[in-house]
Amino acid sequence: TMTIHSEEHIVDVHVRSGVYSSDTIFDYTHGYIATRLFSRNACFIMKIKKELIPELREIGRLAFERQTMKDVYSPNNVWAQFQAGNSRLGRWKDWILYGKHIEKLCTGLPLYQ
């Protein structure tokens, strides 16, 4: 499921698929995406690159296309591949940088950038 909070410039994406379940937050105000993978008990954070990640209004359009057409005919499909590296627990400086929505998603989990 996807929830778009236009006034806060946040998109919440919840994937419920057993071992592959995850929650993702696109925080356009702070410019970061965080994905919590439940099977790995970890949080992956990446900077939003405007040339690769659709804008907030574009994500809503893509979601509508997907829902109504069952397939997105768009060059703007978003895929990310995470490679595990060094992790650390978030510090207060991180939460200022990433914002309260990502803090809520990732507090207490190892962070991978």
DSSP file (Angstrom, degrees, kcal/mol; ACC not computed):
  #  RESIDUE AA STRUCTURE BP1 BP2  ACC     N-H-->O    O-->H-N    N-H-->O    O-->H-N    TCO  KAPPA ALPHA  PHI   PSI    X-CA   Y-CA   Z-CA
    1    1 A T              0   0    0      0, 0.0    13,-3.1     0, 0.0     2,-0.4   0.000 360.0 360.0 360.0 151.8    0.0    0.0    0.0
    2    2 A M  E     -A   13   0A   0     11,-0.2     2,-0.4     2,-0.0    11,-0.2  -0.991 360.0-171.2-129.0 133.3    1.1    3.6   -0.6
    3    3 A T  E     -A   12   0A   0      9,-2.8     9,-3.0    -2,-0.4     2,-0.6  -0.992   8.4-158.4-123.4 126.8    0.1    6.7    1.3
    4    4 A I  E     -A   11   0A   0     -2,-0.4     2,-0.8     7,-0.2     7,-0.2  -0.923   5.6-168.1-108.6 121.9    1.0   10.1    0.0
    5    5 A H  E >>> +A   10   0A   0      5,-3.2     5,-1.8    -2,-0.6     4,-1.1  -0.797   9.7 178.7-106.1  85.6    1.1   13.0    2.6
    6    6 A S  T 345S+     0   0    0     -2,-0.8     3,-0.5     1,-0.3    -1,-0.2   0.865  76.8  55.3 -59.3 -40.4    1.4   15.9    0.2
    7    7 A E  T 345S+     0   0    0      1,-0.2    -1,-0.3    -3,-0.1    -2,-0.0   0.804 117.0  36.1 -66.8 -28.0    1.3   18.5    3.0
    8    8 A E  T <45S-     0   0    0     -3,-0.8    21,-0.3     2,-0.2    -1,-0.2   0.473 106.3-124.8-100.0  -4.6    4.3   16.9    4.7
    9    9 A H  T  <5 +     0   0    0     -4,-1.1    19,-2.4    -3,-0.5    20,-0.7   0.909  66.8 133.7  59.0  45.2    6.1   15.9    1.5
   10   10 A I  E   < -AB   5  27A   0     -5,-1.8    -5,-3.2    17,-0.2     2,-0.4  -0.958  41.3-165.2-126.8 141.1    6.2   12.2    2.6
   11   11 A V  E     -AB   4  26A   0     15,-1.8    15,-2.6    -2,-0.4     2,-0.5  -0.997   7.8-161.3-124.6 126.5    5.3    9.0    0.9
   12   12 A D  E     -AB   3  25A   0     -9,-3.0    -9,-2.8    -2,-0.4     2,-0.5  -0.920   6.5-172.0-104.9 128.7    4.8    5.8    3.0
   13   13 A V  E     -AB   2  24A   0     11,-2.9    11,-2.7    -2,-0.5     2,-0.5  -0.987   0.7-170.4-123.2 124.1    5.1    2.5    1.1
   14   14 A H  E     - B   0  23A   0    -13,-3.1     2,-0.6    -2,-0.5     9,-0.2  -0.962   1.7-169.6-116.9 121.3    4.2   -0.7    2.9
   15   15 A V  E     - B   0  22A   0      7,-2.9     7,-2.1    -2,-0.5     2,-0.7  -0.953   0.8-170.0-111.9 119.9    4.9   -4.1    1.3
   16   16 A R        +     0   0    0     -2,-0.6     3,-0.1     5,-0.2     5,-0.1  -0.899  33.5 132.6-112.2 101.9    3.4   -7.1    3.0
   17   17 A S    >   -     0   0    0     -2,-0.7     3,-2.2     1,-0.4     2,-0.1  -0.313  65.7-107.9-148.8  54.8    4.8  -10.2    1.5
   18   18 A G  G >  S+     0   0    0      1,-0.3     3,-1.7     2,-0.2    -1,-0.4  -0.316 101.8   6.1  58.7-124.7    5.9  -12.6    4.2
   19   19 A V  G 3  S+     0   0    0      1,-0.3    20,-0.4    -2,-0.1    -1,-0.3   0.695 132.5  57.7 -65.8 -19.3    9.7  -12.8    4.5
   20   20 A Y  G <  S+     0   0    0     -3,-2.2    -1,-0.3    18,-0.1    -2,-0.2   0.218  77.4 135.4 -95.9  13.9   10.0   -9.9    2.0
   21   21 A S    <   +     0   0    0     -3,-1.7    17,-1.7    16,-0.1    18,-0.6  -0.298  25.5 161.2 -65.3 145.6    7.9   -7.4    3.9
   22   22 A S  E     -BC  15  37A   0     -7,-2.1    -7,-2.9    15,-0.2     2,-0.4  -0.986  33.1-140.6-157.5 160.9    9.2   -3.9    4.2
   23   23 A D  E     -BC  14  36A   0     13,-1.7    13,-3.4    -2,-0.3     2,-0.4  -0.992  21.8-171.0-124.1 137.8    8.3   -0.3    5.0
   24   24 A T  E     -BC  13  35A   0    -11,-2.7   -11,-2.9    -2,-0.4     2,-0.5  -0.988   8.0-162.5-131.6 139.5    9.7    2.6    3.0
   25   25 A I  E     -BC  12  34A   0      9,-2.7     9,-2.3    -2,-0.4     2,-0.7  -0.988   5.5-161.0-121.6 126.5    9.6    6.3    3.5
   26   26 A F  E     -BC  11  33A   0    -15,-2.6   -15,-1.8    -2,-0.5     2,-0.8  -0.934  12.3-170.3 -99.2 109.9   10.3    8.9    0.8
   27   27 A D  E  >> +BC  10  32A   0      5,-3.0     4,-1.8    -2,-0.7     5,-1.6  -0.844  10.3 176.9-105.9  96.8   11.0   12.1    2.7
   28   28 A Y  T  45S+     0   0    0    -19,-2.4    -1,-0.2    -2,-0.8   -18,-0.1   0.726  76.2  61.3 -74.3 -21.8   11.2   14.9    0.1
   29   29 A T  T  45S+     0   0    0    -20,-0.7    -1,-0.2   -21,-0.3   -20,-0.1   0.935 117.9  27.7 -68.0 -45.9   11.6   17.6    2.7
   30   30 A H  T  45S-     0   0    0     68,-0.2    -2,-0.2     2,-0.2    -1,-0.2   0.638 108.2-123.1 -91.5 -16.5   14.9   16.2    4.0
   31   31 A G  T  <5 +     0   0    0     -4,-1.8    17,-2.7     1,-0.3     2,-0.3   0.806  67.5 116.4  82.7  31.0   15.8   14.5    0.7
   32   32 A Y  E   < -CD  27  47A   0     -5,-1.6    -5,-3.0    15,-0.3     2,-0.4  -0.936  49.6-151.7-133.1 154.8   16.2   10.9    1.9
   33   33 A I  E     -CD  26  46A   0     13,-2.8    13,-2.6    -2,-0.3     2,-0.4  -0.987  15.5-169.3-120.2 133.7   14.6    7.5    1.4
   34   34 A A  E     -CD  25  45A   0     -9,-2.3    -9,-2.7    -2,-0.4     2,-0.5  -0.990   2.6-168.7-125.5 133.9   14.6    4.9    4.2
   35   35 A T  E     -CD  24  44A   0      9,-2.7     9,-2.9    -2,-0.4     2,-0.7  -0.985   7.5-157.8-123.0 126.6   13.7    1.2    3.8
   36   36 A R  E     -CD  23  43A   0    -13,-3.4   -13,-1.7    -2,-0.5     2,-0.7  -0.911   7.8-159.5-103.0 114.0   13.2   -1.1    6.8
   37   37 A L  E >>> -CD  22  42A   0      5,-1.8     5,-1.3    -2,-0.7     4,-1.0  -0.843   2.4-160.6 -94.2 116.8   13.5   -4.7    5.8
   38   38 A F  T 345S+     0   0    0    -17,-1.7     3,-0.2    -2,-0.7    -1,-0.2   0.838  87.6  57.5 -69.3 -32.5   11.8   -6.8    8.4
   39   39 A S  T 345S+     0   0    0    -18,-0.6    -1,-0.2   -20,-0.4   -19,-0.1   0.791 116.4  35.5 -68.9 -26.2   13.7  -10.0    7.4
   40   40 A R  T <45S-     0   0    0     -3,-0.5    -1,-0.2     2,-0.2    -2,-0.2   0.502  97.8-135.4-102.7  -7.3   17.0   -8.4    8.1
   41   41 A N  T  <5 +     0   0    0     -4,-1.0     2,-0.3     1,-0.2    -3,-0.2   0.935  66.8 115.8  50.0  50.7   16.0   -6.2   11.0
   42   42 A A  E   < -D   37   0A   0     -5,-1.3    -5,-1.8    67,-0.2     2,-0.4  -0.942  60.7-133.2-145.3 162.6   17.8   -3.3    9.4
   43   43 A C  E     -De  36 111A   0     67,-2.6    69,-2.4    -2,-0.3     2,-0.5  -0.985  14.1-159.8-123.8 129.7   17.2    0.1    7.9
   44   44 A F  E     -De  35 112A   0     -9,-2.9    -9,-2.7    -2,-0.4     2,-0.4  -0.929  10.3-168.5-111.4 130.4   18.8    1.3    4.6
   45   45 A I  E     +D   34   0A   0     67,-3.2     2,-0.3    -2,-0.5   -11,-0.2  -0.956   8.6 172.7-123.6 135.4   19.0    5.0    3.9
   46   46 A M  E     -D   33   0A   0    -13,-2.6   -13,-2.8    -2,-0.4     2,-0.2  -0.988  34.2-108.9-139.9 151.8   19.8    6.7    0.6
   47   47 A K  E     -D   32   0A   0     -2,-0.3     2,-0.6   -15,-0.2   -15,-0.3  -0.529  39.1-111.7 -73.8 140.4   19.9   10.3   -0.6
   48   48 A I        -     0   0    0    -17,-2.7     2,-0.7    -2,-0.2    -1,-0.1  -0.652  26.9-156.8 -74.9 120.1   17.1   11.2   -3.1
   49   49 A K    >>  -     0   0    0     -2,-0.6     4,-2.7     1,-0.1     3,-2.1  -0.898   6.6-150.5 -99.0 113.8   18.8   11.8   -6.5
   50   50 A K  T 34 S+     0   0    0     -2,-0.7    -1,-0.1     1,-0.3     5,-0.1   0.761  93.6  57.2 -59.4 -27.9   16.3   14.0   -8.4
   51   51 A E  T 34 S+     0   0    0      1,-0.1    -1,-0.3    -3,-0.1    -3,-0.0   0.668 119.5  29.9 -77.4 -14.5   17.4   12.6  -11.8
   52   52 A L  T <4 S+     0   0    0     -3,-2.1    -2,-0.2     1,-0.1    -1,-0.1   0.714 110.5  64.3-112.6 -30.6   16.6    9.0  -10.7
   53   53 A I  S  < S-     0   0    0     -4,-2.7    -1,-0.1    25,-0.1    24,-0.1  -0.848  84.0-118.3-103.5 127.8   13.7    9.3   -8.2
   54   54 A P        -     0   0    0      0, 0.0    -3,-0.1     0, 0.0    -2,-0.1  -0.234  33.4-104.3 -60.8 150.7   10.3   10.6   -9.3
   55   55 A E     >  -     0   0    0      1,-0.1     4,-2.2    -5,-0.1     3,-0.3  -0.253  37.6 -98.5 -68.4 164.8    9.0   13.8   -7.7
   56   56 A L  H  > S+     0   0    0      1,-0.2     4,-1.5     2,-0.2    -1,-0.1   0.903 124.6  46.6 -54.5 -48.2    6.2   13.6   -5.2
   57   57 A R  H  > S+     0   0    0      1,-0.2     4,-1.4     2,-0.2    -1,-0.2   0.827 111.0  54.1 -67.0 -29.3    3.4   14.4   -7.6
   58   58 A E  H  > S+     0   0    0     -3,-0.3     4,-2.6     2,-0.2    -1,-0.2   0.866 102.6  56.4 -71.3 -37.2    4.9   12.0  -10.2
   59   59 A I  H  X S+     0   0    0     -4,-2.2     4,-2.5     1,-0.2    -2,-0.2   0.909 105.7  52.0 -60.8 -41.8    4.8    9.1   -7.6
   60   60 A G  H  X S+     0   0    0     -4,-1.5     4,-2.1     1,-0.2    -1,-0.2   0.909 110.3  48.0 -60.7 -42.2    1.1    9.6   -7.2
   61   61 A R  H  X S+     0   0    0     -4,-1.4     4,-2.6     2,-0.2    -2,-0.2   0.915 111.5  49.7 -65.2 -43.1    0.5    9.5  -10.9
   62   62 A L  H  X S+     0   0    0     -4,-2.6     4,-2.5     1,-0.2    -2,-0.2   0.893 110.4  50.5 -63.3 -39.6    2.6    6.3  -11.2
   63   63 A A  H  X S+     0   0    0     -4,-2.5     4,-2.4     2,-0.2    -1,-0.2   0.906 110.3  49.8 -64.7 -40.7    0.7    4.7   -8.4
   64   64 A F  H  X S+     0   0    0     -4,-2.1     4,-2.6     2,-0.2     5,-0.3   0.926 111.1  49.4 -63.5 -44.5   -2.6    5.6  -10.0
   65   65 A E  H  X S+     0   0    0     -4,-2.6     4,-3.1     1,-0.2     6,-0.5   0.933 111.4  49.8 -57.6 -45.9   -1.4    4.1  -13.3
   66   66 A R  H  X S+     0   0    0     -4,-2.5     4,-1.4     1,-0.2    -1,-0.2   0.907 112.9  46.2 -61.2 -43.1   -0.3    0.9  -11.6
   67   67 A Q  H  < S+     0   0    0     -4,-2.4    -1,-0.2     1,-0.2    -2,-0.2   0.906 121.4  35.3 -68.4 -41.8   -3.6    0.6   -9.8
   68   68 A T  H  < S+     0   0    0     -4,-2.6    -2,-0.2    -5,-0.2    -1,-0.2   0.813 129.3  31.0 -86.1 -30.1   -5.8    1.2  -12.9
   69   69 A M  H  < S-     0   0    0     -4,-3.1    -3,-0.2    -5,-0.3    -2,-0.2   0.530  91.4-134.9-106.8  -8.3   -3.7   -0.4  -15.6
   70   70 A K  S  < S+     0   0    0     -4,-1.4     2,-0.3    -5,-0.4    -4,-0.2   0.505  85.6  58.5  66.0   4.3   -2.1   -3.2  -13.6
   71   71 A D  S    S-     0   0    0     -6,-0.5     2,-0.7     2,-0.0    -2,-0.1  -0.944  80.0-129.9-160.2 138.8    1.2   -2.3  -15.2
   72   72 A V        -     0   0    0     -2,-0.3     2,-1.1     2,-0.1     5,-0.1  -0.838  12.3-167.0 -97.8 117.2    3.2    0.9  -15.4
   73   73 A Y        +     0   0    0     -2,-0.7    -1,-0.0   -11,-0.0    -2,-0.0  -0.661  51.1 112.7 -98.3  75.7    4.3    1.9  -18.9
   74   74 A S    >   -     0   0    0     -2,-1.1     3,-0.5     1,-0.0    -2,-0.1  -0.996  69.6-135.6-147.6 145.4    6.8    4.5  -17.7
   75   75 A P  T 3  S+     0   0    0      0, 0.0    -1,-0.0     0, 0.0    -2,-0.0   0.486  94.1  80.9 -77.8  -0.3   10.6    4.9  -17.8
   76   76 A N  T 3   +     0   0    0      2,-0.1     2,-0.1   -23,-0.0   -14,-0.1  -0.025  54.1 145.2-100.6  31.5   10.5    6.0  -14.2
   77   77 A N    <   -     0   0    0     -3,-0.5     2,-0.6    -5,-0.1    -4,-0.0  -0.481  44.1-136.9 -64.7 138.0   10.3    2.7  -12.4
   78   78 A V        +     0   0    0     -2,-0.1     2,-0.4     2,-0.0   -25,-0.1  -0.885  32.1 163.1-106.0 118.8   12.2    2.9   -9.1
   79   79 A W        -     0   0    0     -2,-0.6     2,-0.4     2,-0.0    -2,-0.0  -0.991  12.3-171.7-130.5 140.8   14.4    0.1   -8.2
   80   80 A A        -     0   0    0     -2,-0.4     2,-0.5     2,-0.0    -2,-0.0  -0.997   9.9-156.9-133.1 139.2   17.2    0.1   -5.6
   81   81 A Q        -     0   0    0     -2,-0.4     2,-0.4     2,-0.0    -2,-0.0  -0.971  13.5-156.7-115.9 123.3   19.8   -2.5   -4.8
   82   82 A F        -     0   0    0     -2,-0.5     2,-0.5   -38,-0.0    -2,-0.0  -0.819   3.9-161.3-101.8 136.9   21.3   -2.4   -1.3
   83   83 A Q        -     0   0    0     -2,-0.4     2,-0.1     0, 0.0    -2,-0.0  -0.975  25.4-121.4-115.6 124.4   24.7   -3.8   -0.5
   84   84 A A        +     0   0    0     -2,-0.5     2,-0.1     1,-0.1     3,-0.1  -0.390  49.6 144.2 -64.4 135.6   25.3   -4.5    3.1
   85   85 A G        -     0   0    0      1,-0.2     2,-0.3    -2,-0.1    -1,-0.1  -0.329  56.3 -17.8-138.9-136.9   28.4   -2.6    4.4
   86   86 A N        -     0   0    0     -2,-0.1    27,-0.5     1,-0.0     2,-0.3  -0.617  64.3-166.8 -80.4 137.8   29.2   -1.0    7.7
   87   87 A S        +     0   0    0     -2,-0.3     2,-0.3    25,-0.1    25,-0.2  -0.799  11.0 176.4-120.2 164.5   26.3   -0.2    9.9
   88   88 A R  E     -F  111   0A   0     23,-1.2    23,-3.1    -2,-0.3     2,-0.2  -0.973  35.5 -99.0-157.5 160.1   25.8    1.8   13.0
   89   89 A L  E     -F  110   0A   0     -2,-0.3    18,-0.1    21,-0.2     2,-0.0  -0.601  51.9 -96.0 -81.5 147.5   22.9    2.8   15.3
   90   90 A G        -     0   0    0     19,-0.5     2,-0.2    16,-0.3    18,-0.1  -0.305  36.6-156.4 -65.4 143.5   21.4    6.3   14.7
   91   91 A R    >>  -     0   0    0     -3,-0.1     4,-1.7     1,-0.0     3,-0.7  -0.700  35.8 -98.7-111.9 168.9   22.6    9.2   16.7
   92   92 A W  H 3> S+     0   0    0      1,-0.3     4,-1.5    -2,-0.2     5,-0.1   0.830 123.9  58.1 -59.9 -31.9   20.7   12.4   17.4
   93   93 A K  H 3> S+     0   0    0      1,-0.2     4,-1.7     2,-0.2    -1,-0.3   0.874 104.1  52.7 -64.8 -36.3   22.7   14.2   14.6
   94   94 A D  H <> S+     0   0    0     -3,-0.7     4,-3.3     1,-0.2     5,-0.3   0.920 106.4  51.9 -62.9 -43.8   21.4   11.6   12.1
   95   95 A W  H  X S+     0   0    0     -4,-1.7     4,-2.1     1,-0.2    -1,-0.2   0.819 106.9  53.0 -68.6 -30.1   17.8   12.2   13.1
   96   96 A I  H  < S+     0   0    0     -4,-1.5    -1,-0.2     2,-0.2    -2,-0.2   0.920 115.2  42.2 -65.8 -42.5   18.2   15.9   12.6
   97   97 A L  H  < S+     0   0    0     -4,-1.7    -2,-0.2     1,-0.2    -1,-0.1   0.926 123.3  35.8 -68.6 -46.7   19.5   15.2    9.1
   98   98 A Y  H  < S-     0   0    0     -4,-3.3     4,-0.4     1,-0.1   -68,-0.2   0.734 107.8-127.8 -85.1 -24.1   17.0   12.4    8.2
   99   99 A G     X  -     0   0    0     -4,-2.1     4,-2.0    -5,-0.3    -1,-0.1  -0.104  27.6 -70.9  95.8 164.9   13.9   13.8    9.9
  100  100 A K  H  > S+     0   0    0      1,-0.2     4,-2.4     2,-0.2     5,-0.1   0.793 124.0  57.6 -68.0 -31.2   11.3   12.5   12.4
  101  101 A H  H  > S+     0   0    0      2,-0.2     4,-1.6     1,-0.2    -1,-0.2   0.919 111.4  41.4 -68.3 -42.2    9.6   10.2    9.9
  102  102 A I  H  > S+     0   0    0     -4,-0.4     4,-2.4     2,-0.2    -2,-0.2   0.861 112.6  55.9 -72.1 -35.3   12.7    8.2    9.2
  103  103 A E  H  X S+     0   0    0     -4,-2.0     4,-2.1     1,-0.2    -2,-0.2   0.932 107.2  49.5 -58.9 -45.3   13.7    8.4   12.9
  104  104 A K  H  < S+     0   0    0     -4,-2.4    -1,-0.2     1,-0.2    -2,-0.2   0.881 114.9  44.7 -61.9 -38.6   10.4    6.7   13.8
  105  105 A L  H  < S+     0   0    0     -4,-1.6    -1,-0.2     1,-0.2    -2,-0.2   0.863 125.0  29.6 -71.6 -36.9   10.9    4.0   11.1
  106  106 A C  H >< S+     0   0    0     -4,-2.4     3,-2.2    -5,-0.1   -16,-0.3   0.476  77.1 130.7-112.5  -3.8   14.6    3.2   11.9
  107  107 A T  T 3< S+     0   0    0     -4,-2.1   -18,-0.0     1,-0.3    -4,-0.0  -0.280  82.0  14.0 -56.6 131.7   15.2    3.9   15.7
  108  108 A G  T 3  S+     0   0    0      1,-0.3    -1,-0.3   -18,-0.1   -19,-0.1   0.401 106.4 105.0  85.9  -1.7   17.0    1.0   17.3
  109  109 A L  S <  S-     0   0    0     -3,-2.2   -19,-0.5   -21,-0.1    -1,-0.3  -0.785  81.8 -96.5-108.1 153.1   18.0   -0.7   14.0
  110  110 A P  E     - F   0  89A   0      0, 0.0   -67,-2.6     0, 0.0     2,-0.5  -0.481  41.3-139.4 -63.1 136.4   21.4   -0.8   12.3
  111  111 A L  E     -eF  43  88A   0    -23,-3.1   -23,-1.2   -69,-0.2     2,-0.4  -0.869  16.8-169.8-103.0 131.7   21.6    2.0    9.7
  112  112 A Y  E      e   44   0A   0    -69,-2.4   -67,-3.2    -2,-0.5   -25,-0.1  -0.983 360.0 360.0-118.0 129.0   23.2    1.3    6.3
  113  113 A Q              0   0    0    -27,-0.5   -66,-0.2    -2,-0.4    -1,-0.1   0.401 360.0 360.0-106.4 360.0   23.9    4.2    4.0
